[in-house]
């Protein structure tokens, strides 16, 4: 059985995002979620329904004392 190349690309994209965040911010908690299916038909969504909208849940010491906008910019 062969892997679906599209799902392979998706997992690579999410893994790369997680890797870069891990390297730069050393988070205590990190989760990268693909929420593209929930955005079908919205601006920026692609026809495949994956890989266009991600949610990142992250906690790190560098966020201490920063407001929400500053934390978003850091990420």
N, C-alpha and C positions, 0 to 999 in steps of 0.2 A: 504494500500500500504506500502510495506517495503522498507527501504532505502538500497541502494547498499552498501555492506560492504566495497568494494574497495574505493568508493568515500568518505565514512565515514572515512576510514583510511587516505585518502589524506587530507581531511579538518582537521583532527586531527593533521597530520604532519605539515601542514602549520601553524595551530593555535599554535602548540607547539613552532615552530621556532619563530613566532612573539612574543609569550609570553616571551621566553627567552631573545630575543633581547630587548624587552621593559623593562624587569627587570634589565638587566645588563647595558644598555646604555641610558635609558630614552630618546628615540629619540623625536624630534619635528615632525617628519614625518616618517612613516613606511608602506611599502607595500611589501608583499611576494607573488610572482607570480610563478605559476607552468608552466614552459616552456618546459616540457618533450616532448610534441607532436612535437615540432619543432626539436627535436633531435633524432627522430626515426631513427634507423639504425646506429647511432653514438656509439662510445665506451662509455660504462657506461649506455646506455639507456636500459630500461627493455621492455619486450614484451607487457606490459599493456599500455604503452604510457603516464604514469603519475607517479609523485612522484620521478623521478630520477634527474631532472634538475630544479633548482629554481633560480629565479632572486629576489634579495632583493634590494629595493630602500629605502634608509634610510638617514636621516639627523639628526645629533646630535652635541651638543656642544663639545663633546670629539674629534671630527674630526678637530677642528680648529688647524691650524699649522702643520697638518700631511700630508705627501704625500700619494698618492693613495695606495701604497703597505702597508704602516703603517695602513691606514684605513681598508684595507682588512684584515689585521692580527688582528685588534681589533675586527672586526665582527666575 
